[in-house]
Amino acid sequence: MIAVVAHVGNLPATLPAFALTKSSIMIALTIVTVLGPSILLPSEARIYLEMVSTEPDLNVIRYYGMYNAKRSTIQIFQLAIIVVMVSIRWGGF
């Protein structure tokens, strides 16, 4: 517990050393953070809960399965992440 308090107390002094030098890093982190947990995971959980219920409703499973299929086209953003990473490697935007 003492170590946690010491680290939190030291954070304001050391935080400027961790400043991002490029906005492209922030873009990549935002894309990765938004994709999985907020778009696809809730409906996957709903499908799972429906499948393990005593009387699964196939219409609900189909609906959320199609929902995920349509939303998975967002995976194109993975290509955007690759572009950002290559851009970081070769000099940024």
ABEGO torsion letter per residue (X at the ends): XAAAAAAAAAAAAAAAAABBABAAAAAAAAAAAAAAAAAAAAAAAAAAAAAABABBBAAAAAAAAAAAAAAAAAAAAAAAAAAAAAAAAAGEX
